[in-house]
């Protein structure tokens, strides 16, 4: 069995792979196209849609493709579906750093961290704190209540926040509601945190109507994908004080162009999609997850994190 693997994972995987496997390591997308061509299994982490499609199209023997990336909007799901290729993503691998980033975003907004840093730079001792919002007793809505959403909820509850989660599947948990119920309840919440996947159904999930329903003292935190938010409408709402502010780890488009107002809108903290990269143990977790799934693949057991190709997540 030939397996195409990214070279940066070699030190974590070499010596731990079954001896019956022929592992080939690639360092670039150009090299991947060559080694994946006759591979049965491939680990592909490219973010360029055109490159991914070319690599997959040239590989007639692929049976399983995996990635450490949780968001899979750039992958050729249509090809996977047409050819019967199993596709697994990295859901759960970055749960810790991404959820930590979301909690940091809530705290940064509550305490107005940009103003704190400006005060330090000015070397002037202030009489009052620039951000005086306390989290204790506030309410948060976490839209997307998978592994990351639940970890965010755990972190916020530890700070005294009352959290309600939103998920597609039914739940007996009184603190979890369905996808048809959350819009009517938006006026209740001080924090709306987005942790849902990017799909056709979640595009501009937070638009003008949703922003109007949020109270003017509320904040939006997005650590999911920029496409979940109508970004111009959000910036307009913040500028007009119809929303207190926003923490955006992701933007639409991404990267944000230099002239995009998202860089300089007062009340908006934008962090250039750093949440998944702000980690120290991701490669070890990714290696362990791959090896577990590889054993499952070889023994015919169900794969972890198998993507529903029709649903897109």
For each residue, the residues with C-beta under 8 A, 3 or more apart:
1: 20 21 22 40 41 298
2: 21 22 24 38 39 40 41
3: 17 21 22 23 24 39 40 41 42 43 294
4: 24 26 32 35 36 39 41 42 43 44
5: 9 10 13 23 24 25 26 42 43
6: 9 25 26 27 43 45
7: 10 25 26 27
8: 283
9: 5 6 12 13 43 283 286 287 290
10: 5 7 13 14 25
11: 14
12: 9 16 283 284 286 287
13: 5 9 10 16 17 23 287 290 291
14: 10 11 17 23
15:
16: 12 13 287 291
17: 3 13 14 21 23 291 294
18: 21 294 298
19:
20: 1
21: 1 2 3 17 18
22: 1 2 3
23: 3 5 13 14 17
24: 2 3 4 5 35 39
25: 5 6 7 10 35
26: 4 5 6 7 31 32 34 35 36
27: 6 7 31
28: 31 32
29: 32 33 46 48 51 55
30: 33 34
31: 26 27 28 34 35
32: 4 26 28 29 35 36 42 44 46 55
33: 29 30 36 37 54 55 58
34: 26 30 31 37
35: 4 24 25 26 31 32 39
36: 4 26 32 33 39 42 44 55 56 58 59 62
37: 33 34 58 59 60
38: 2 59 60 61
39: 2 3 4 24 35 36 42 59 61 62
40: 1 2 3 61 62 63 64
41: 1 2 3 4 62 63 64 65 66 294 297
42: 3 4 5 32 36 39 55 59 62 64 65 66
43: 3 4 5 6 9 65 66 67 68 290
44: 4 32 36 52 55 56 65 66 67 75
45: 6 67 68 69
46: 29 32 51 52 55 74
47: 69 74
48: 29 51 52 74
49: 52 53 74 76
50: 53 54
51: 29 46 48 54 55
52: 44 46 48 49 55 56 74 75 76
53: 49 50 56 57 76 79
54: 33 50 51 57 58
55: 29 32 33 36 42 44 46 51 52 58 59
56: 36 44 52 53 59 62 65 76 79 80 85
57: 53 54 76 79
58: 33 36 37 54 55
59: 36 37 38 39 42 55 56 62
60: 37 38
61: 38 39 40
62: 36 39 40 41 42 56 59 65 83 85
63: 40 41 85 86
64: 40 41 42 85 86 87 88 297 303
65: 41 42 43 44 56 62 75 80 85 86 87 88
66: 41 42 43 44 87 88 89 290 293
67: 43 44 45 72 75 88 89 90
68: 43 45 90 93 282 286 289
69: 45 47 72 89 90
70: 89 90 91 92 93 94 148 197 276
71: 74 89 197 198 224 225
72: 67 69 75 77 87 89 307 312 313
73: 198 225 227 312
74: 46 47 48 49 52 71
75: 44 52 65 67 72 80 87
76: 49 52 53 56 57 79 80
77: 72 80 81 87 307 309 312
78: 81 82
79: 53 56 57 76 82 83 85
80: 56 65 75 76 77 83 85 86 87 309
81: 77 78 84 309 310
82: 78 79
83: 62 79 80
84: 81
85: 56 62 63 64 65 79 80
86: 63 64 65 80 297 303 306
87: 64 65 66 72 75 77 80 306 307 309
88: 64 65 66 67 293 303 304 305 306 307
89: 66 67 69 70 71 72 305 307
90: 67 68 69 70 93 94 286 289 305
91: 70 146 147 305
92: 70 95 147 289 305
93: 68 70 90 282 285 286 289
94: 70 90 97 98 148 275 276 279 282
95: 92 98 99 147 148 151
96: 99 100 151 279 281
97: 94 100 101 275 276 277 278 279 282
98: 94 95 101 102 148 195 223 275 276
99: 95 96 102 103 148 151 152 154 155
100: 96 97 103 104 155 275 278
101: 97 98 104 105 223 249 271 274 275 278
102: 98 99 105 106 148 152 155 193 195 221 223 247 249 275
103: 99 100 106 107 152 155 156 159
104: 100 101 107 108
105: 101 102 108 109 221 223 247 249 269 271
106: 102 103 109 110 135 140 156 159 161 191 193 219 221 247
107: 103 104 110 111 113 135 159
108: 104 105 111 112 113 114 247 269
109: 105 106 112 113 131 133 219 221 244 245 246 247 269
110: 106 107 131 133 134 135 219
111: 107 108 116 129 130 131 133
112: 108 109 115 116 129 130 131
113: 107 108 109 116 117 131 269
114: 108 117 118 269
115: 112 118 119 130 131
116: 111 112 113 119 120 129 130 131
117: 113 114 120 121
118: 114 115 121 122
119: 115 116 122 124 126 130
120: 116 117 123
121: 117 118
122: 118 119
123: 120
124: 119
125:
126: 119 129 130
127:
128: 132
129: 111 112 116 126 132
130: 111 112 115 116 119 126
131: 109 110 111 112 113 115 116
132: 128 129
133: 109 110 111 138
134: 110 137 138
135: 106 107 110 138 156 159 160 161
136: 159 160 161
137: 134 160 162
138: 133 134 135 160 161 162 190 191
139: 161 162 163 164 188 189 190 191
140: 106 153 156 161 162 163 164 189 190 191 192 193
141: 163 164 165 166 182 185 186 188 189 191 192 193
142: 145 149 152 153 156 163 164 165 166 193 195
143: 149 166 182 192 193 194 195 196 205
144: 148 149 166 167 194 195 196 197 224
145: 142 149 150 153 165 166 167 176 195
146: 91 149 150 167 195
147: 91 92 95 150 151
148: 70 94 95 98 99 102 144 151 152 195 223
149: 142 143 144 145 146 152 153 165 167 193 195 196
150: 145 146 147 153 154 165
151: 95 96 99 147 148 154 155
152: 99 102 103 142 148 149 155 156 193 195 223
153: 140 142 145 149 150 156 157 163 165
154: 99 150 151 157 158
155: 99 100 102 103 151 152 158 159
156: 103 106 135 140 142 152 153 159 161 163 191 193
157: 153 154 160 161 162 163
158: 154 155
159: 103 106 107 135 136 155 156
160: 135 136 137 138 157
161: 106 135 136 138 139 140 156 157 191
162: 137 138 139 140 157
163: 139 140 141 142 153 156 157 175
164: 139 140 141 142 175 176 177 182 185 189
165: 141 142 145 149 150 153 173 175 176 177
166: 141 142 143 144 145 176 177 178 179 181 182 196
167: 144 145 146 149 171 176 178 179
168: 178 179
169:
170: 178
171: 167 176
172:
173: 165 176
174:
175: 163 164 165
176: 145 164 165 166 167 171 173
177: 164 165 166 181 182 185
178: 166 167 168 170 181 182
179: 166 167 168 182
180:
181: 166 177 178 184 185
182: 141 143 164 166 177 178 179 185 186
183: 186 209 210 213
184: 181
185: 141 164 177 181 182 188 189
186: 141 182 183 189 192 210 213 214
187: 213 214 215
188: 139 141 185
189: 139 140 141 164 185 186 192 214 215 218
190: 138 139 140 215 217 218 219
191: 106 138 139 140 141 156 161 218 219 221
192: 140 141 143 186 189 206 214 218 219 220 221
193: 102 106 140 141 142 143 149 152 156 221 222 223
194: 143 144 205 206 220 221 222 223 224 228 229
195: 98 102 142 143 144 145 146 148 149 152 223 224
196: 143 144 149 166 202 205 224 228
197: 70 71 144 202 224 225 312 313
198: 71 73 202 203 224 225 227 228
199: 202 203 311 312 313
200: 203 312
201:
202: 196 197 198 199 205 225 227 228
203: 198 199 200 227 228
204: 207 227 228 229 230
205: 143 194 196 202 210 228 229
206: 192 194 210 211 220 222 228 229 230 234
207: 204 210 211 230 233
208: 211 212 230 233
209: 183 212 213
210: 183 186 205 206 207 213 214
211: 206 207 208 214 230 233 234 237 242 243
212: 208 209 242
213: 183 186 187 209 210
214: 186 187 189 192 210 211 218 220 243
215: 187 189 190 218
216: 241 242 243 244
217: 190 244
218: 189 190 191 192 214 215 243 244
219: 106 109 110 190 191 192 243 244 245 246 247
220: 192 194 206 214 229 234 243 245 246 247
221: 102 105 106 109 191 192 193 194 246 247
222: 193 194 206 225 226 228 229 246 247 248 249 250
223: 98 101 102 105 148 152 193 194 195 249 250 275
224: 71 144 194 195 196 197 198 228 250
225: 71 73 197 198 202 222 228 250 252
226: 222 229 231 248 250 251 252 253 254
227: 73 198 202 203 204 252
228: 194 196 198 202 203 204 205 206 222 224 225
229: 194 204 205 206 220 222 226 234 248 252
230: 204 206 207 208 211 233 234
231: 226 234 235 251 252 262
232: 235 236
233: 207 208 211 230 236 237
234: 206 211 220 229 230 231 237 238 243 246
235: 231 232 238 239 261 262 265 268
236: 232 233 239 240
237: 211 233 234 240 242 243
238: 234 235 241 242 243 244 245 246 265 266 267 268
239: 235 236 265 266 267
240: 236 237
241: 216 238
242: 211 212 216 237 238
243: 211 214 216 218 219 220 234 237 238 246 267
244: 109 216 217 218 219 238 267
245: 109 219 220 238 267 268 269
246: 109 219 220 221 222 234 238 243 267 268 269
247: 102 105 106 108 109 219 220 221 222 268 269 271
248: 222 226 229 251 262 268 269 270 271
249: 101 102 105 222 223 270 271 272 273 274 275
250: 222 223 224 225 226 254 273
251: 226 231 248 254 255 256 260 262 270 273
252: 225 226 227 229 231
253: 226 256 257
254: 226 250 251 273
255: 251 272 273
256: 251 253 260 262 263 270 272
257: 253 260
258: 263
259:
260: 251 256 257 263
261: 235 264 265
262: 231 235 248 251 256 265 268 270
263: 256 258 260 270
264: 261
265: 235 238 239 261 262 268
266: 238 239
267: 238 239 243 244 245 246
268: 235 238 245 246 247 248 262 265
269: 105 108 109 113 114 245 246 247 248
270: 248 249 251 256 262 263
271: 101 105 247 248 249 274 275
272: 249 255 256
273: 249 250 251 254 255 276 277
274: 101 249 271 277 278
275: 94 97 98 100 101 102 223 249 271 278
276: 70 94 97 98 273 279 282
277: 97 273 274
278: 97 100 101 274 275
279: 94 96 97 276 282
280:
281: 96 284 285
282: 68 93 94 97 276 279 285 286
283: 8 9 12 286 287
284: 12 281 287 288
285: 93 281 282 288 289
286: 9 12 68 90 93 282 283 289 290
287: 9 12 13 16 283 284 290 291
288: 284 285 291 292
289: 68 90 92 93 285 286 292 293 304 305
290: 9 13 43 66 286 287 293 294
291: 13 16 17 287 288 294 295
292: 288 289 295 296 304
293: 66 88 289 290 296 297 303 304 305
294: 3 17 18 41 290 291 297 298
295: 291 292 298 299 301
296: 292 293 299 301 302 303 304
297: 41 64 86 293 294 300 301 303
298: 1 18 294 295
299: 295 296
300: 297
301: 295 296 297
302: 296 306
303: 64 86 88 293 296 297 306
304: 88 289 292 293 296
305: 88 89 90 91 92 289 293
306: 86 87 88 302 303
307: 72 77 87 88 89 312 313
308: 311 312 313
309: 77 80 81 87 312
310: 81
311: 199 308
312: 72 73 77 197 199 200 307 308 309
313: 72 197 199 307 308
